[in-house]
Amino acid sequence: MIMRAQLAAEKSVDSLSWMKRLSSIWSTEYINIARRVIVSVVGVTVLLIGVALLVLPGPAFIVIPIGLAILATEYTWARRWLKKVRRMASNVVSSQKSPVSKDSGV
C-alpha cells in the first residue's frame, strides 16, 4: 500500500516536470518561428498558384495579391510588392473608368 502511494507521488512529480519541459520548449520564440514558417509556406503556395494562373484559366490577378498579402504579414519585401501591385491595379481601374468617346463607332 505504501509502495502505491510512493509511485503515485513520483508519477505526479514526473508529470509536473513533463509540463515544465513542454512549456520551456514552446516558448514564445518557438511559437513565433513556427508561425513564420506556416505563414511563409501558405503565402508562397498561394503566390505560386497565382503565378500558375497567369497561363492557366483562373483569376491570377486576384490570387497573386492575396498571396502577397499573406506574405506581407511577415516580410517587408512582400509589403513593397503589394503596394506596387495595388498602385498598378488602381491605375488600371482609373483608366477603365475614363469616359468612352461617342465616336467609337459602336
Buried (B, 14 or more C-beta within 10 A) or exposed (E): EEEEEEEEEEEEEEEEEEEEEEEEEEEEEEEEEEEEEEBBEEBBEBBEBBBEBEEEEEEBBEBBBBBBBBBBEBBEEBBEBBEEBEEEEEEEEEEEEEEEEEEEEE
